[in-house]
């Protein structure tokens, strides 16, 4: 009896863990039909098919990174909200840093020129 209860509870825990993983993955996948919406929030046919695919891949035992790899291969890097760093996404990752440095340089130059003008 105790064995059956422990098997039942472990099955519930794994289902809960799979549901959390599924939600996490679906929130990080962009719906290609609904601009600006994740698959998790979308009700389009594309989102429904991706939800089924992700569920199937999780039940097959695939890890999160392998599911993302599968989706990238099938739909491209754009389908993932958080694309990895690779040759195609260097600009995407470096642009915020470059803008920050450029803005900081402009602010620094304005401050130093204002100080020099006051003297």
C-alpha positions in Angstrom: 0.0 0.0 0.0 2.8 2.4 0.9 4.6 1.6 -2.3 1.6 2.5 -4.4 1.2 5.8 -2.5 4.8 6.7 -3.0 4.6 5.9 -6.7 1.5 8.0 -7.0 3.1 11.0 -5.2 6.3 10.8 -7.3 4.1 10.7 -10.4 2.3 13.8 -9.3 5.6 15.6 -8.5 7.0 14.7 -12.0 3.7 16.0 -13.6 4.0 19.2 -11.7 7.7 19.5 -12.6 6.8 18.9 -16.3 4.1 21.5 -16.2 6.5 24.1 -14.7 9.0 23.3 -17.4 6.4 23.5 -20.1 5.2 26.9 -18.9 8.7 28.2 -18.7 9.5 27.1 -22.3 6.2 28.3 -23.7 6.7 31.8 -22.1 10.1 32.0 -23.8 8.8 31.2 -27.3 7.5 33.9 -29.5 4.3 33.3 -31.4 5.0 33.9 -35.1 1.4 34.8 -35.8 0.6 37.1 -32.9 3.3 39.8 -32.9 4.6 40.5 -29.4 2.9 37.6 -27.7 4.4 34.5 -26.3 3.1 31.1 -27.3 2.0 30.7 -23.6 -0.4 33.7 -24.0 -1.5 33.1 -27.6 -4.5 31.2 -28.8 -3.5 31.0 -32.4 -3.2 27.7 -34.3 0.5 28.1 -34.4 0.6 28.5 -30.6 -1.6 25.4 -30.2 0.7 23.3 -32.4 3.8 24.5 -30.5 2.2 23.7 -27.2 1.5 20.2 -28.4 5.1 19.8 -29.7 6.6 21.1 -26.5 4.4 18.7 -24.4 5.4 15.8 -26.7 9.1 16.6 -26.4 8.9 16.9 -22.6 7.1 13.5 -22.4 9.8 12.0 -24.6 12.3 13.1 -21.9 14.1 15.9 -23.8 15.7 18.6 -21.7 14.9 22.3 -22.1 18.0 23.2 -24.1 17.3 20.4 -26.6 13.7 21.6 -27.1 14.9 25.1 -27.8 17.5 23.6 -30.2 14.7 21.7 -32.0 12.5 24.9 -32.3 15.5 27.0 -33.5 16.3 24.5 -36.2 12.7 24.4 -37.3 11.6 28.1 -37.0 14.9 30.0 -36.7 16.5 32.0 -33.8 13.8 34.6 -33.9 11.2 32.2 -32.3 13.1 32.3 -29.0 12.8 35.4 -26.9 16.2 34.9 -25.3 18.5 33.8 -28.2 21.9 32.5 -27.3 25.1 34.2 -28.2 26.3 33.1 -31.6 27.6 34.7 -34.8 24.2 35.8 -35.9 23.3 37.4 -32.6 26.5 39.2 -31.6 25.1 42.6 -32.7 21.9 41.9 -30.8 23.8 41.3 -27.6 26.4 44.0 -28.0 24.1 46.8 -29.2 22.8 47.8 -25.7 26.4 47.9 -24.4 27.6 50.0 -27.3 24.6 52.4 -26.8 25.4 52.6 -23.1 29.1 53.4 -23.7 28.3 55.9 -26.5 25.7 57.7 -24.3 28.1 57.7 -21.4 30.8 59.3 -23.6 28.4 62.0 -24.7 27.3 62.8 -21.2 31.0 62.9 -20.0 31.9 65.2 -22.8 29.0 67.6 -22.1 29.9 67.7 -18.4 33.6 68.4 -19.0 32.8 71.1 -21.6 30.3 72.8 -19.2 33.0 72.8 -16.5 35.6 74.3 -18.9 33.1 77.0 -20.0 32.3 78.0 -16.4 36.0 78.5 -15.6 
